[in-house]
């Protein structure tokens, strides 16, 4: 299948500069395209997954995608989708984040294709340009009238109390130059990105047409929202990052498991490599038995494997089963277990440890030591999955999984986490 047709049935095509020309361009393998990722955070988040996955889809289809790190544009700040100026970051911070994201992209692409990606950084060519060169050799091809018509600029100018600086106003010129540079140096004729990037991407198409008499294409993806109209990609605690250090694999998995029924089939198209036939089968099964949440479980498993790997998925599933009484808590990876119990009450101890009734009070699982003793005698208290019978039990080293944490449970659902140190 032509990758253009695949993106179309997945619902990922929003704006195209030349549909027929682009489809013809992508018909033969070995074509080049790129997407840029400005290092505005230490990690990519799931809002970056659609363009990232689309480049990987291109690679799997036999094309030559380029993953561009915005080491230069990240120093400027993209006004697209922003109602005020960004805080400027220093060079070391931006390049450090770019290095982190480069490593993240390399791991992601190799995990999902077995191939090494082509990753470039626009700082490598922009740093060599002087202000005169930028103004004469690039800026000359852009009219202010044309730039003012772009939504990212117009939206800010119309807000008198905010406005837009010349720095951010110039962002599209730099992004346009990136496209021109990759066109000249690597034969790249397609840039992809989110819908808010349409103005910046078409700026590059115009520069290639005017400065190189060449033809290039623009393709953007739709803004991803939930069925309720909310912007996709955030939980109550904020963005869902692809870094395990910033969003645990357990929390990552749970985010997808909580997908609404009205969104799950659409998200399977957007965020997995499952083909149309398989997704249609899942849709039929989901419609017949939505209460089983089979589609959500497949979506969560596929995305977790894609981002964190199968080993991490297995740890998450084992922790989930153990917490619901279907497995041995003592065999669970402690870090995954801690992430699974992130919302449970917790208490850290250093030095001498109190007896178990006091720990239950400290965790808020019991109102008093007297009640704690009664609950222990009644068989209502478990330590790391095992019932406790001794009301005078003193926590000790062997009680701590991985030497770091112990899990207490009262009844079937009330958990508490005890940390050592």
Secondary structure, DSSP 8 states (H G I E B T S, - for coil): --HHHHHHHTT---EES-HHHHHHHTTSSS-EEEEEE---SSS-BGGGHHHHHHHHHHHHTT-EEEEEE-TTGGGT---TT-SS------HHHHHHHHHHHHHHHHHHHHHHHSS--EEEETHHHHTT--HHHIIIIIGGG--HHHHHTSHHHHHHHT-TTT---HHHHTHHHHHHHHHHHHHHHH---EEEEEGGGHHHHHHHHHHHHHHH----EEEEE---B-TTS-BTTEETTEE-BSSTTTS-HHHHHHHHHT--HHHHHHHHHHH----HHHHHHHHHHHHH-GGG-HHHHHHHHHHHHHHH-HHHHHHHHHHHHHHTTSS-GGGS-HHHHHHHTTTSEEEEE-SS--BHHHHHHHTTSSSSHHHHHHHHHTT-EEETTEE---TT-B--GGGSBTTTEEEEEETTTEEEEEEE-
